Amino acid sequence: MRVIVVGAGILGASTAYHLARAGAEVVVVDAIHQGKATLAGAGIICPWASKLDEPAWLRLSFASARYYPDLAAALAEAGEANNGYRRVGALITADDPAEFDAAEQRILARRGNAPEAGDVRRLANAEARALFPPFRDDLPAIHIEGAARVEARAFSAAMMNVATTNGAIYRNERTSLRLEKDRATCLGADGRPIEGDVVIVTAGAWAPEILGPLGVNLKIAPQKGQILHLGLGGTDTKDWPVLLPMNSYYMLAFDDSRVVVGATRENGSGFDYRVTAGGQKEVLDFALAYAPGLKHATLIETRVGFRPAGPSFLPMLGPVEGVRGLLVGNGLGAGGLTLGPMSGRLLAECALGQKTALDLADYAPRA
Ligand SMILES: Cc1cc2nc3c(=O)[nH]c(=O)nc-3n(C[C@H](O)[C@H](O)[C@H](O)COP(=O)(O)OP(=O)(O)OC[C@H]3O[C@@H](n4cnc5c(N)ncnc54)[C@H](O)[C@@H]3O)c2cc1C
């Protein structure tokens, strides 16, 4: 079987990886649009504290977090040990004691279905600061041992490398689709068809543009995120946990003395790729309120990404009714770096006609 994957963010890269490893012929076409979400995303993998209570979302999120270490190990075995995945744990905190208690109850209640969350325990402020030194000095935290962070650029590149080693072809260009006898046909940038039995569109926030000509109106819109990278010159940050204060902001560290603080959630932004004064202020206000120790950090860069946001938090994964040979993966929203690798596996299994690891009925694409 020959499969064309349109878009190689974390979802398309995972889809291509799983297809190629299963022996399918794969062509991946990626335009690398400005604002590609996977290149901007923070990389927190910690779904157990989420306030979202939708069972289908929780099922997929927990399965995704559980799958990550296995996939990272498989990549390492295939020669991609520097894939950016690290289990560093997370600190959950909150200003409001009632909210803090509720978060703890929620995490403990979910742990029964999610042993991958590991040990969960309350830390006094000094214990939390020993793990994340810039943290403010008045709040306690809940430590979740199994939380992780991933450098999504590295992880996606690792999946793509293994896919190409297994025969996948990568084309850096912008494709379009057209309908031929109810079947999706993919055209390269030169307007010539790219031959394939199945087309899988994992085109993130740009998917409506490519699907529109097929009469498929996917309800996906870009949600802009501005995220700041701060440098702590020479500080060893590689084992610092993720910090989640139970609002929409967060921070996490990477190996190179870097702390990443995010992020704005700008609905109705369109594809406005600018770093704005208001965006910088919003994120920095949060950063310095929860980690005053970052006051003297160097502002290295601000990244901008467009999250593919659907009408609900549920991703869309599977075949599109009425168009033969077309599958869609989209709507990963703010949790796509967590959900992406497992979702790509599900799409690959579906395209190959295999039994999927999770029932896809809950994630049917919604026009
Ligand atoms: C600031 C920010 C922080 C985030 N933090 C986290 C986090 O901590 N944890 C988490 O789980 N998630 C996080 N996310 C969410 C996550 O980054 C996204 O959900 C995820 O990256 C979406 O992946 P994707 O593959 O669907 O889309 P994308 O990564 O956007 O990739 C889509 C690709 O399709 C290509 N494409 C589109 N149209 C065409 C075409 N016609 N031809 C060829 N190629 C095409 C594009 O060029 C692009 O490369 C964050 C997102 C942002 C913006």
The ligand as an SDF file (V2000), in Angstrom:
LIG
                    3D

 53 58  0  0  0  0  0  0  0  0999 V2000
    2.9640   27.8420   22.2160 C   0  0  0  0  0  0  0  0  0  0  0  0
    2.4970   26.4320   22.1860 C   0  0  0  0  0  0  0  0  0  0  0  0
    2.7560   25.5910   23.2710 C   0  0  0  0  0  0  0  0  0  0  0  0
    2.3320   24.2550   23.2610 C   0  0  0  0  0  0  0  0  0  0  0  0
    2.6540   23.4530   24.3050 N   0  0  0  0  0  0  0  0  0  0  0  0
    2.2470   22.1650   24.3190 C   0  0  0  0  0  0  0  0  0  0  0  0
    2.5930   21.3170   25.4200 C   0  0  0  0  0  0  0  0  0  0  0  0
    3.3120   21.7160   26.3360 O   0  0  0  0  0  0  0  0  0  0  0  0
    2.1140   20.0490   25.4280 N   0  0  0  0  0  0  0  0  0  0  0  0
    1.3610   19.5640   24.4280 C   0  0  0  0  0  0  0  0  0  0  0  0
    0.9510   18.3990   24.5010 O   0  0  0  0  0  0  0  0  0  0  0  0
    1.0360   20.3250   23.3540 N   0  0  0  0  0  0  0  0  0  0  0  0
    1.4530   21.6140   23.2780 C   0  0  0  0  0  0  0  0  0  0  0  0
    1.1270   22.4180   22.2240 N   0  0  0  0  0  0  0  0  0  0  0  0
    0.2530   21.9080   21.1620 C   0  0  0  0  0  0  0  0  0  0  0  0
    1.0160   21.2140   20.0370 C   0  0  0  0  0  0  0  0  0  0  0  0
    2.1810   21.9420   19.7080 O   0  0  0  0  0  0  0  0  0  0  0  0
    0.1280   21.0610   18.7850 C   0  0  0  0  0  0  0  0  0  0  0  0
   -1.1390   20.5490   19.1120 O   0  0  0  0  0  0  0  0  0  0  0  0
    0.7800   20.0890   17.8000 C   0  0  0  0  0  0  0  0  0  0  0  0
    2.1060   20.4730   17.5280 O   0  0  0  0  0  0  0  0  0  0  0  0
   -0.0150   20.0110   16.4950 C   0  0  0  0  0  0  0  0  0  0  0  0
    0.6880   19.1620   15.6250 O   0  0  0  0  0  0  0  0  0  0  0  0
    0.2050   18.9170   14.1440 P   0  0  0  0  0  0  0  0  0  0  0  0
    1.1600   17.9250   13.5780 O   0  0  0  0  0  0  0  0  0  0  0  0
   -1.2540   18.6200   14.1120 O   0  0  0  0  0  0  0  0  0  0  0  0
    0.3510   20.3480   13.3960 O   0  0  0  0  0  0  0  0  0  0  0  0
    1.6430   21.2080   12.9960 P   0  0  0  0  0  0  0  0  0  0  0  0
    2.7800   20.9580   13.8880 O   0  0  0  0  0  0  0  0  0  0  0  0
    1.1890   22.6200   12.8440 O   0  0  0  0  0  0  0  0  0  0  0  0
    2.0500   20.6370   11.5620 O   0  0  0  0  0  0  0  0  0  0  0  0
    1.2330   20.7900   10.4290 C   0  0  0  0  0  0  0  0  0  0  0  0
    2.1330   20.7260    9.2050 C   0  0  0  0  0  0  0  0  0  0  0  0
    1.3150   20.6200    8.0320 O   0  0  0  0  0  0  0  0  0  0  0  0
    1.9600   21.3420    7.0090 C   0  0  0  0  0  0  0  0  0  0  0  0
    1.0130   21.6580    5.9360 N   0  0  0  0  0  0  0  0  0  0  0  0
   -0.1690   22.3230    6.0370 C   0  0  0  0  0  0  0  0  0  0  0  0
   -0.7570   22.4440    4.8300 N   0  0  0  0  0  0  0  0  0  0  0  0
    0.0740   21.8290    3.9450 C   0  0  0  0  0  0  0  0  0  0  0  0
    0.0310   21.6220    2.5380 C   0  0  0  0  0  0  0  0  0  0  0  0
   -0.9800   22.0850    1.7830 N   0  0  0  0  0  0  0  0  0  0  0  0
    1.0580   20.9680    1.9410 N   0  0  0  0  0  0  0  0  0  0  0  0
    2.1130   20.4930    2.6840 C   0  0  0  0  0  0  0  0  0  0  0  0
    2.1870   20.6640    4.0160 N   0  0  0  0  0  0  0  0  0  0  0  0
    1.1930   21.3260    4.6400 C   0  0  0  0  0  0  0  0  0  0  0  0
    2.4540   22.5840    7.7230 C   0  0  0  0  0  0  0  0  0  0  0  0
    3.4320   23.2580    6.9470 O   0  0  0  0  0  0  0  0  0  0  0  0
    2.9820   21.9780    9.0200 C   0  0  0  0  0  0  0  0  0  0  0  0
    4.3360   21.6320    8.8710 O   0  0  0  0  0  0  0  0  0  0  0  0
    1.5910   23.7470   22.1660 C   0  0  0  0  0  0  0  0  0  0  0  0
    1.3360   24.5770   21.0730 C   0  0  0  0  0  0  0  0  0  0  0  0
    1.7990   25.8970   21.0630 C   0  0  0  0  0  0  0  0  0  0  0  0
    1.5360   26.7700   19.8620 C   0  0  0  0  0  0  0  0  0  0  0  0
  1  2  1  0
  2  3  1  0
  2 52  2  0
  3  4  2  0
  4  5  1  0
  4 50  1  0
  5  6  2  0
  6  7  1  0
  6 13  1  0
  7  8  2  0
  7  9  1  0
  9 10  1  0
 10 11  2  0
 10 12  1  0
 12 13  2  0
 13 14  1  0
 14 15  1  0
 14 50  1  0
 15 16  1  0
 16 17  1  0
 16 18  1  0
 18 19  1  0
 18 20  1  0
 20 21  1  0
 20 22  1  0
 22 23  1  0
 23 24  1  0
 24 25  2  0
 24 26  1  0
 24 27  1  0
 27 28  1  0
 28 29  2  0
 28 30  1  0
 28 31  1  0
 31 32  1  0
 32 33  1  0
 33 34  1  0
 33 48  1  0
 34 35  1  0
 35 36  1  0
 35 46  1  0
 36 37  1  0
 36 45  1  0
 37 38  2  0
 38 39  1  0
 39 40  1  0
 39 45  2  0
 40 41  1  0
 40 42  2  0
 42 43  1  0
 43 44  2  0
 44 45  1  0
 46 47  1  0
 46 48  1  0
 48 49  1  0
 50 51  2  0
 51 52  1  0
 52 53  1  0
M  END
$$$$
